[in-house]
Amino acid sequence: MTTHATHGVWTAQQVRDAEGVLLSRTAEGALMRRAAFGLAVHARRMLAADGRVGGRRVALLVGAGNNGGDALWAGVELRRRGVGVTAVLLDAERAHPAGLAALRRAGGRAVDPEAGLVAALGADLVIDGIVGISGRGPLRAPAADLVAAVDRAGVPVLAVDVPSGVDTDTGAVDGPAVTAAATVTFGARKPVHVLAAPRCGAVHLVDIGLGDVLPEPHAVVLGAPDVGWRWPVPGPDDDKYSQGVVGIAAGSDVYPGAAVLATGAAVLATSGMVRFAGSAARGVRDHWSEVVTTTSVEAAGRTQAWAVGPGIGTDDAGRDVLAEVIRREVSLCVDADGVTLLAQHADLRAAVRGRPVVITPHDREFARIAGEVGVDRVGAARRAAADLGVTVLLKGNATVVADPDGRALVHPARSSWAATAGSGDVLTGIIGALLAAGLEPWWAAGCAAYVHGLAADLAARGAPAPASALQAAIPAAIRAIRAED
């Protein structure tokens, strides 16, 4: 399969195992020097924002282990460019001996944490080499105090591999931790870089030669070219039916907006045909005259997929709507009230198991149908997909899509503008349209999440925007991803 800009993320253990293989093939210290050189390159770029590097000051927060060694050797490279470098040794007895000796020979200095506070606050850049990918739990004193002071002073931080105090595999933070302006990672991206993207800042990957020894990734991240390549585009022989007909069962007299948002998103996501079924049919017609509307699923006619759930309620009437859609035996996207109904009724869960179905819960809905999410979002989505036998799109700032076969992708949000009422209804409509166009559930969910996030950014333009504006930005988002294909 062509991947088209898809890239992987690997767990800490996967990377450690691959590094072990590579270390057995390379001279001692060569791998660290390669990583440190890449780290120094990006540090220089951050320092040279005003055009100069010589005379600038860098503080290294140096912990025990290899990340501290990476920071020390990067300090050596920076000293050669005329940068003043101070290493703050958080555990002097366990600091990397060769790196520390090299820094001192290059004219750098090493200080204890008390003196290091002054150096860090007076620096133009702080390099976080406190803990590496094996680190667990929050920062402790004195590292926590230094990081807090640097943060208050607004000194930019460049993290080595991962921001210290943030879990490598889950992105979880349960106490003091670094918030980096940028992160330089070595050999492979890790889950933290997408699950806790705001903590990492811009992530720069330095190639240290792991490519040939890495296993299959823990999860993948889609790129715009990949999404654009899969987005359905009509050909000269297509008509409204061949492009896919999607049915929307959403909204009610109480929640007519859910129907309008989900239906409109389906209209804008493809140029095929949309059928709507429900009591909000009049409101849908008023907004989207091209939609074929009925008041019931039974009267809606044939479709290749259905999107069901937003605003239908969780009473007997809502259950009947969901049950009727399931009986259609076509691809489904089940959202909102539909997910709650699946959680409440074992017969409905059994009816969708093993079928081309996407469910799109947020954390609370997920808890109803699959148990608490916990800190491991990828693991939770994978577990739910396997247990339920459907594709699971777990909404959040980092959206996770997991398939029953174990595949997982993560889509990190560029911003939080999509966190608004009705935004999920828009996502449901997009997924439904892609399912009707023939995309398999995992790709339909992943591509929809990508375009949904981009549309939110385009609609907001740095200011709050309602879900209707996000919906209106769908065509612009599609044009943008198609332009990068």
N, C-alpha and C positions, 0 to 999 in steps of 0.2 A: 504493500500500500504506500502510495506517495504521501509524505507527511506535510510538505508545504509549510514550513516555519513552525510546526509543532515542536516544542522542546520538553525534555523530561525534568523531573526532580527526583532525587535519590535520598534515601534516609541516611542518617549518620552511620549506621552499621554497614549499609551497602558501600558507602564511600570509604569507610575504614578498611573494609575487606579489599576493595580495589586498590587503595593506597598500599596495602601490605604487599600485594602482587607487584606493584610498580617499584616499591622500595627494594624488593629483592633483585630487581634488574638494573638498578641505577647506583652510582657511587654514593657513598655516605655524604649526606648534607646537600646533595645536588637538588633534590626535590624542594627542600626548604628555601634554598637560594633562588630557585626559579619562581616560587610563590612570592617571596619577599621582593623580588625585582618588579613583578607585576603590581604588588601592593604599592611600592614606591612610585611607580609611574602614575597611578591614580592619585596618590597623595600630592604629587607635584602639580597635577592638573587642578586640584582643588586649591592649592596654594597660589597658583599662577593666575587666579581670577583677575588680578589687576595688572598682569603682565610680568611679574617678577617672582622669582623663587628664592634667590640668594638673600640672606638676611632675615628670612621668615623663621618663625619658631614653631617647633612641633614637640608635643609631649606624648610619650608612649606610656600607656597604662599596661604594664607587663605582669602577667600572671605566670604561674608555673605551666610548663608544657610547651607544645609546639606552637600554639598561637602566640605566646609570648616570644618565642624564638623568631617567628615570622616578623613580628613587630620590630624586634631588635635588629634583624638583618635589613629590614626596610629602612630603619634609622641609619644604618651604615651607608646605604645608597643615597639617602637624603643629605647626609653630611658631605658627601662628595660633590653635591650641588650647592654647597654653601649654606645649607639650612642648619639652624641651631637646634639640636636634638637633646632632650632630657628624658631619660627613662625613669619612670616611677616604678620601683620594684615593690610589688605587692606581697611577694614571698621571695625575699632575696636569696635564701638558701636553695631555692628550687628554680631560680631563673636559668634560662638556657645558657650554659657556660660559654660555649663558643660564640654565640651571638653577642653576649654581654662583653666578652673580651674584645671582639671585633669593633663594637661600638666605641668602647673606650679608646682603642687605638686610632679610630677615625676622628677623635676629638669630641665625641659625645660624652655626656655625663650621666651618672646614675645616682638617684636620691631615694630616700625613704618616703613613705606616703605623706608624712607631715610636711616635709619640704616640697613634696610633689604637688601639694595643693596650690602653692604659689606658682609653680611652673605651669600647671595645667590651666589655671585661670589667666595666665599671661600668654598663653599659646595662641597661634593663629589656627592651629588644627590639633585635635587630639586623636590619636590612633588607639582604638580599643583592642588590645590583645590580652584581655583578662582571662577569658575561658574560651574553649573551642567547641567543636561540634559535639563533644562528649559531655559537655557541661549540663548539669541538671539543677533546677531550682533557682531562686532569686539570688541576686548579689548580696554578699555579706560585707560588713565593715572590714577594712577601711575602703574597699572598692565601692561599696554602695554610697558612701559619703562623698567620695571624689566624683563619681558620676552625677550625683545630684547637684553638686556645686557647679560642675561644668555645664549641666543643663540650664541651671538658673542664670549662668553668665552668658549663655547663648553661644558658647564656643562650638563650632561644628565638629562632629565626631565621625571618623571613618572607621567602620567596624571591620575586623579581620575575620572573614568567613561568615560569622553570625554575630548579631548584637548580643553581647554578654547578658545573661539573665533571661533570654528568650529561648524557649525550648526549640531545638533544631527540627524535630520531627512534627511537632504540633503547632508551633507558633504561640504556645501558651505562655502567659506571664502571670506569676502569682506573687510578685513582690518587686523590689527594686531591680531595674533593668535599664539597659542602654537604649536610647532612641537615636539612631544614626542618621546623619545626613546622606550617607552613602555606605555601601557594603561592598567589599571586594571578596569574592568567594573563589575557591580553587578547585578546578577539575570538573565540578558538577554543581548545578543549583540544588539547593536543599528545600524541603517543604516550607521551612520558615520564610523563605524569600517570597512565597506567594500567599501563605496563610497569615503572615504578619507583615505584609508589605509596608504599612506605614512606619513600622519600627525599623525597617531596613533602609529606607530611602532608595535611591537609585542603586541597583544591583549590577556589578560589573563582574563578569566571569573571566578568570585567568586560566588559560589552558596549560595544564601541567602534565599532559600526556595520559590522562585516565581513560580517554575515549574507548580504547580497544579492550579494556578490562572491566568496564562497568556492566552490570547485569541489566535486565529490563527495568525501566524506571518504576518507581513507586507510584507516580502519577504523571500526567502530562499537562501542559499548558498550551492552549491553542493560540496561534498567531493570526493576524488579519488575513494574510494570503491564504491560509488554510481554510478559514471560514468563507472567504470570498470564492474560493475554488469550488466549494460544495454548495453555495447558495443557488437555489433553483432559478434558472434563467430560461425564459421561453425561446423555443426555436421556431423556424419558419413553418413547421407543420403542427405546432401546438395550438390548442384552443382552450377555452375556459375549463373544460372537463379534463383534458389530458394533463393539465398543470396541477391538478389535485383540488378536490372539493372538500372543504373542511366545515364541519358543523360546530356551532358554539351553543352550549347550554349553560347559561349564566344569568345572574341577576334575578330580580324580583321586583315587586311593587315597592318594597322597602329599600332595595339596593339596585336601582336601575343603572347606576353608573358602572357597576361591574360588567354589565352586559355591553354597554357602549364601548368601554375601554377594551375588553377582550375581543369583541367583534371587530372594532376598528383596527386593532393591532394585526389581526389576521388578514384584513383587507390590504393593509399597507405592506405586510411582509412578503406577499407574493401577488401575482397578477391573475390568479385563478378565479375561483368562485367560493363564496362564503354563504352558508345557510345558518340562520339563527332560529332557535327554538326556545320559547319561554314567554312569561307574562310581560316582559319588558320589550316585546316586539315593536310596539309603537315608538318608543323612545329610540330604539335602534334604527328604525326606518327614518326617523327625523334626522338622525346624524349621518346615516350611511345608506343612501337610497339605492346603491348597487347591491345590497344584501337581500337575499330571499328570506323572508321571515315567516314563521309560523308560531303558533302558541304551544305546540307540543313536539316532542322528539319523534313521536309516531308519525306525524304528518310532514316531517322535514325532508323526506326523500333520501336518495343515496348520497353517501359521502365516502371518502377514503380515510377520514379520521374525524375524531371529535375532541373538542376541548371542553371540559365540564367542571363545574364546582364553584367558581367565584359567585358568592351571593345567592346560591340556590337554597340556603338554609339547611339545617340538620334534622328537621322533623320528617314525618312520614312522606310528605310531598317531595322533599329534597331527595330522600332515599329512592323514591319511585323514579325520579328523573335519572339519577345515577344508574340505577338498575336497568332502565330502558336503554341508556347509552351503551352500557356494557353488553347488553344482548345484541347490539349491532355487529359485534365481532370485527371491528376495525381498530386501527391504532388509536390510542387514547392519550390525552394529557389530563390528569386529574389534579385539581388544585383546591386550596382553601377548604370550603365546606365539604367538598368531595373527599379530601384526605381525611377529615374528621369522620365522615360517614364510613369510609373504609375501615377506620380504626374501631368503629362501633359495631360493625357487622362482619362476622367471620365469613358468611356466605359470599359477600361481595369481594372480600380479599381473595377467597379461593377462586372466584370467577375471573379475576384479572391475572392471577399467578401464571407466569410463563408466557404471557402475551406481550405484544409490543406496546407497553404502557410506560408513561413517565408520570411519576408523582412529584409534586413540587412543594414540599413542606418548608415552612420556617421552623425555627427551633422548637417552639411550643407545639406546633402540629406534629413535628417529628416525634416529640416525646409521647404523644398520644398513640401513635401507631407503631413506634419502634423503640421506645425507651429514651432516656435522657441522652443528649448528644455527647456531653462530657467535653474534655479538652481535645480529643483526637477526632476532628471533624471528618477527615478522610476515612479513618477506620470505622466511624459510626455510619457513614453513608454506605460504605462497602458492606458492612454487616447487615444493614437494613435491606439493601438490594438483594443480597443472597437469601435472606430470610423471607422476604416478600415475593421474590421472583419477578421484580419489576425494576426499571431504571429509576433511580432516586436522584433528584436535583435538590440538594440541601441549600436553601437560600442563606445568604449572609454576606458580609463585606467581602469575604472570599467564598464564592459559590463553588460547591463540590458536586460533581456529577459522577455517580457510580452505577455500574452495570452488574447484573447478576453474575457475569463471567469474571468479575474481579477488576475489570478496567476502571480507572478513575481519572478524572481530569479536574483541575482546579482553575477557576477563573478569578483572579484578583481584581477587585473593583479599583478603577482609577480614582474614584471619589465616592462620597456617600450620598450623592444627589438622588440616587434611585430609592433611598429609604423614605418613601412618601406613600400616602394612601393611594391605592389603585395601581401602584407600580407592578405588583405581582399579577394583577389582571392582564396587564399589557404583555408580560412575559408569557402567560398562558396562551394568549392568542397567537403569539409568534411561534411557540412550540407546536401548537395545533396545525398551523399553516405548513410548517416544515414537515411534520409527519404526513400530512395529506400529499405533499409533493414527493414523498417517497424516501425521505431520509430515515435511517434507522434511529430508534429512540435516543441512543447515547449521543450520536452526532446532532440530532435535532435539538436536544437539550443544551449541548455545549455551544453550538453555533448561535442558538437563540440567546443564551446568557451573554455571549460576546457582544452581539448587536444591541441587546437591551442595555448593557452597560455603556456602550459607546453612545447610544441615543440619549441616555440620561446626561452624559457629559455635554453633548451638543446642545441639548435643550437648556441646560442650566447656565452654561457660559459664566460660571463663577457666582451664580446667584440662585436662590431657591426656585424650583420650577415644579409645577404640578404634573401629575401623571398624564394628563391630556397633552401637555407640551412634549413629554417624553414620547408619547405615541406619535405625535406629529413629526418627530425627528427620525422616525424609523427609516424612511426613504433615504435621508441624508447619510445615515449610518451605513446603510447597505451600499450606497454609492462609494463611500469612503473605503470600505473593505474590498469592494470590487476593484477599485483603482489600484490597490496594492497587490492584487492577484497576479 
